[in-house]
Amino acid sequence: MDYLRTKVKNECFGCEACVQACPKKALAMQEDSEGFRYPQVNEDLCIHCDLCHRVCPANNMPECSHDQKYAYGGYHKDIEIRRTSTSGGAFTAIAQAFCDENYVVYGAASEGLDVFHKGIVDIRDLQTLCKSKYSQSRIGDTFRDVKSCLKAGKKVLFAGTPCQVAGLKSFLQSADISNLLLVEVVCEGVPSPLYVRKLDDHVERKYGARIQTLDYRSKGFKSTPSSFKWDFQRMRLDLKNGKILDKDRWFNPYWSIWLKHLMSRPSCYQCPFANTERQADITLGDLWGVHLYCPELYGKNGGASLIVCNTEKGRKFWAKAAEYFIGHELDFNTALKYQAPLRKHIDDNPDREACMRDLMDPETKYTEICRKWASPPTAKLLFQKYIWGNRQKVFIWNLKHNDKERNKNA
Ligand SMILES: Cc1cc2nc3c(=O)[nH]c(=O)nc-3n(C[C@H](O)[C@H](O)[C@H](O)COP(=O)(O)OP(=O)(O)OC[C@H]3O[C@@H](n4cnc5c(N)ncnc54)[C@H](O)[C@@H]3O)c2cc1C
């Protein structure tokens, strides 16, 4: 069953396949009071052709590949690409390997707080699609555009969340997809945009200007890896008056509230894509646990990617993309241990309703939301992050490892 029939919110992923499939433009996405978008039917235009139900991945889950999985960990050789990527820059490496001629790359771009999918036809514009925007992107006409590009004989790279990839596959139905490469991000759900809107109101009151750009995972300005702080997940706000605000993850209420699953989209709590059966040819994530099982790829906290090839096609493209990378094959089951969203969907939080009520209430200020729902960092965590943590442990590991290598070669 799907949302269009039942109106049960957790049955809609917000992928927009139904809206784009409608031959009469009788469907449109509309935001609900929590800030999540759902399709609404204009009964005057609807001809009851049923196409919207048929392309809904909640009704017709597209098939996943059963090819042998191949996992790889590492980071881009170009330090500037690594700095301007969320993890290790795997998305850019794939695009570089993919874009020779007659190509289009679709991914999520942003303007201010607005996040939307768009296509680029020149690899020099790729940066607009890089970096994770932790808000559900508007798909717009992307699926239709992908279909016409494929029909016109173009090569298409589409990157998005697993539900968006499933939506696209469902939308394309029997179209020839031999020229389509599907890349998905590991996804722990999408948060309500109401939080960043309250944050925007707050910064305007406090600093006299609204947010111009929001970088959810800034790694800093300098192109020296020793200055990067990948696992500090720094959020950086550039305000319209030139002021810059940034905070390490532990002091940022956003991460605390979202990762307690207090404000995720209803369907994310039952996400059918959060398991090892993947929708895309390639799955990209952070190489969490890198300091524990492959410290040689930690690279001074500059950011590392986990790449999982789910299909032979994905593996073929990654073999080309890996030329831009420093890294190596990983044991998939070991990588899986550190990647909860590849194993299970997020759990319900019984406080979600109360937190969402506060977010929806125009009288409840941002500071009140943070005080009530975010948890401050523990002393142990701060000790690990700023005094003795991953970075220092990997430094010692490197010293010991290099000593062993020297002794071996002596
Ligand atoms: C909402 C969301 C949740 C995520 N959760 C996790 C997680 O729990 N664990 C984990 O390991 N990794 C997670 N990731 C993936 C991770 O943040 C990186 O996107 C991924 O590792 C690729 O990084 P990169 O350095 O290769 O490329 P980057 O250059 O940083 O590329 C980012 C890629 O993500 C796409 N993208 C960005 N924002 C969105 C969006 N809003 N919707 C759809 N696609 C988008 C871009 O088009 C691009 O392809 C998440 C990403 C998103 C967008």
PDBQT file of the ligand as one rigid body, heavy atoms in Angstrom, charges set to zero:
ROOT
HETATM    1  C1  LIG A 501      21.029  12.867   4.292  1.00  0.00    +0.000 C 
HETATM    2  C2  LIG A 501      22.344  12.131   4.328  1.00  0.00    +0.000 A 
HETATM    3  C3  LIG A 501      22.601  11.230   5.387  1.00  0.00    +0.000 A 
HETATM    4  C4  LIG A 501      23.815  10.538   5.434  1.00  0.00    +0.000 A 
HETATM    5  N1  LIG A 501      24.064   9.667   6.476  1.00  0.00    +0.000 NA
HETATM    6  C5  LIG A 501      25.232   8.992   6.502  1.00  0.00    +0.000 A 
HETATM    7  C6  LIG A 501      25.520   8.060   7.554  1.00  0.00    +0.000 A 
HETATM    8  O1  LIG A 501      24.729   7.877   8.471  1.00  0.00    +0.000 OA
HETATM    9  N2  LIG A 501      26.704   7.367   7.525  1.00  0.00    +0.000 N 
HETATM   10  C7  LIG A 501      27.619   7.544   6.526  1.00  0.00    +0.000 A 
HETATM   11  O2  LIG A 501      28.657   6.906   6.534  1.00  0.00    +0.000 OA
HETATM   12  N3  LIG A 501      27.381   8.429   5.517  1.00  0.00    +0.000 NA
HETATM   13  C8  LIG A 501      26.224   9.130   5.487  1.00  0.00    +0.000 A 
HETATM   14  N4  LIG A 501      25.970  10.019   4.456  1.00  0.00    +0.000 N 
HETATM   15  C9  LIG A 501      26.936  10.053   3.327  1.00  0.00    +0.000 C 
HETATM   16  C10 LIG A 501      28.139  10.941   3.557  1.00  0.00    +0.000 C 
HETATM   17  O3  LIG A 501      27.771  12.091   4.277  1.00  0.00    +0.000 OA
HETATM   18  C11 LIG A 501      28.738  11.390   2.208  1.00  0.00    +0.000 C 
HETATM   19  O4  LIG A 501      27.722  11.948   1.407  1.00  0.00    +0.000 OA
HETATM   20  C12 LIG A 501      29.302  10.277   1.398  1.00  0.00    +0.000 C 
HETATM   21  O5  LIG A 501      30.275   9.614   2.154  1.00  0.00    +0.000 OA
HETATM   22  C13 LIG A 501      29.924  10.812   0.108  1.00  0.00    +0.000 C 
HETATM   23  O6  LIG A 501      30.970  11.662   0.418  1.00  0.00    +0.000 OA
HETATM   24  P1  LIG A 501      32.094  12.025  -0.663  1.00  0.00    +0.000 P 
HETATM   25  O7  LIG A 501      33.225  12.642   0.075  1.00  0.00    +0.000 OA
HETATM   26  O8  LIG A 501      32.369  10.863  -1.527  1.00  0.00    +0.000 OA
HETATM   27  O9  LIG A 501      31.345  13.020  -1.632  1.00  0.00    +0.000 OA
HETATM   28  P2  LIG A 501      30.721  14.466  -1.559  1.00  0.00    +0.000 P 
HETATM   29  O10 LIG A 501      31.376  15.266  -2.599  1.00  0.00    +0.000 OA
HETATM   30  O11 LIG A 501      30.641  15.017  -0.219  1.00  0.00    +0.000 OA
HETATM   31  O12 LIG A 501      29.285  14.133  -2.164  1.00  0.00    +0.000 OA
HETATM   32  C14 LIG A 501      28.092  14.080  -1.496  1.00  0.00    +0.000 C 
HETATM   33  C15 LIG A 501      27.138  13.277  -2.350  1.00  0.00    +0.000 C 
HETATM   34  O13 LIG A 501      25.894  13.218  -1.689  1.00  0.00    +0.000 OA
HETATM   35  C16 LIG A 501      24.844  13.726  -2.506  1.00  0.00    +0.000 C 
HETATM   36  N5  LIG A 501      23.967  14.450  -1.613  1.00  0.00    +0.000 N 
HETATM   37  C17 LIG A 501      24.306  15.474  -0.813  1.00  0.00    +0.000 A 
HETATM   38  N6  LIG A 501      23.243  15.904  -0.134  1.00  0.00    +0.000 NA
HETATM   39  C18 LIG A 501      22.212  15.134  -0.511  1.00  0.00    +0.000 A 
HETATM   40  C19 LIG A 501      20.831  15.113  -0.173  1.00  0.00    +0.000 A 
HETATM   41  N7  LIG A 501      20.306  15.939   0.695  1.00  0.00    +0.000 N 
HETATM   42  N8  LIG A 501      20.054  14.187  -0.761  1.00  0.00    +0.000 NA
HETATM   43  C20 LIG A 501      20.556  13.334  -1.682  1.00  0.00    +0.000 A 
HETATM   44  N9  LIG A 501      21.860  13.316  -2.036  1.00  0.00    +0.000 NA
HETATM   45  C21 LIG A 501      22.660  14.194  -1.459  1.00  0.00    +0.000 A 
HETATM   46  C22 LIG A 501      25.523  14.629  -3.515  1.00  0.00    +0.000 C 
HETATM   47  O14 LIG A 501      24.788  14.729  -4.709  1.00  0.00    +0.000 OA
HETATM   48  C23 LIG A 501      26.841  13.887  -3.709  1.00  0.00    +0.000 C 
HETATM   49  O15 LIG A 501      26.662  12.845  -4.619  1.00  0.00    +0.000 OA
HETATM   50  C24 LIG A 501      24.788  10.752   4.404  1.00  0.00    +0.000 A 
HETATM   51  C25 LIG A 501      24.524  11.665   3.381  1.00  0.00    +0.000 A 
HETATM   52  C26 LIG A 501      23.319  12.347   3.324  1.00  0.00    +0.000 A 
HETATM   53  C27 LIG A 501      23.066  13.319   2.189  1.00  0.00    +0.000 C 
ENDROOT
TORSDOF 0
